[in-house]
Amino acid sequence: MIPDIFDSIPELYKAINDVKKHLSDRNETICNKIKTNISSLCQINETLMCFEKVSRTIKTSNNGNSFGNKINEQSAIIKELTDKYSKFKIDDIIETRIKQAINDIKEDNKNALDDISKSFTEVKTHIIALKKCFDTSKEEISKLTIKLNEVISDNTKQTELWNELTYKEDDHKKNVIASIQSLQHELRNSQRCNNSKMNDIEQLLNTLPRMSTPLNQNEDARIPNPQVLDIENSQLKNEFSTSFHNLEPSMGQALLKEVPKLKEWPHFSGEGEYDHMEFIRGIEMIKEDFELPDRLVTARFNTLFTKSAHRWYI
C-alpha cells in the first residue's frame, strides 16, 4: 500500500501544476486582449486628435483666404470625413469594446474557475485515496510492528537459550577435561604399576634356567615332553610336600591334586595390551589359594607362555 501512496503523489503534483499553467495561460490571454483594446482606444483617440487638428487648420485657412479652390476641396473632404466618423458615435464604440472585454474577462475567469474547481475535485479525490492508503498502511505497519516485537522476543529467548547452552557446554568441557586429566593420571599410575610388575616378571624370568631349544624348531617341538614333566612334577611334589609345608608325602600329594590343571591356568601370549596384568593376577591367586612355591609356578611357564611370549621365553 505504501508504494501506491508514493505513486499517487506525483499525479497530485501534476494536477496542481496543470491548474497553475492553465491559469497562467488564461491570464496571459486576458492581458493580451486588454492590451489590444487599449491600443485600439489609443488609435481612435489619435485619429480624433488628427481630425481636430485638421479641422482647426482648415478653419484657419478659410479665414485667411490664402489657398483658393484646392483648400476648399480639402475642407470639403475633411468635413465629409468628420461627418462620417461623427455618425459612429465614438463613445458608444468605446463602451461596446469595454463591455466586450469585460465579458471576455468574465468568461475566461469562469472557465478558469471551472478548471480550478475540477482540478480541486480531482485533488480531493486523490486526497481521499491517499487517506485510505495511509489508513491501510497504518494497519499494516501496526501488524508488522507486532510481528517485529514477536520476532525480537523469539530472538531474545533463543539468545538466552544459546547462552545457557554455551554455559552448559563450557561446564561440560571443564568436566570432560577434568575427567581426561584424572584418567591420564590413573593411566600413568597404572603404567608405573605395570612397569613395576614387568620388572618383577623380568627379574623372575632372569632367575629361571634357560632351555637350549633352537629357535628354528616348530611349535610342536617346543611343547615339553610329558615324561620330563612327570619327572619334574615328581620332584616338585616332594619339594611341595616336605620343604615348604612340612607335611607327610601322602598329604602333600593330596593337596597337589587339588591344584588346577594346566588348561585352567591363565596363559600369557605377550600380544594383548593388558594381557600381562591378567596373567599376573591369575598366577598370584592360584599361588595364594594353594600356597604353591615359586619353583612349582615357574616350572610351568614353558607351557603357560604362548605365541610371542613363548618364543621370547625359550
Buried (B, 14 or more C-beta within 10 A) or exposed (E): BEEEBEEBEEEBEEBBEEBEEBBEEBEEBBEEBBEEBEEBBEEBEEEEEEBEEBBEBBEEBEEEEEBEEEBEEBBEEBEEBBEEBEEEEBEEEBEEBEEEBEEBBEEBBEEBEEBBEEBBEBBEEBEEBBEEBBEBBEEEBEEEEEEEEEEEEEEEEEEEEEEEEEEEEEEEEEEEEEEEEEEEEEEEEEEEEBEEBEEEBEEEBEEBEEEEEEEEEEEEEBEBEEEEBEEBBEEBBEBBBEEBBEBEEEEBBEBBEEBEEEEEBBBBBBEEEEBBBEBBEBBEEBBEEBEBBEBBBBBBBBBBBBBEBBEEBB
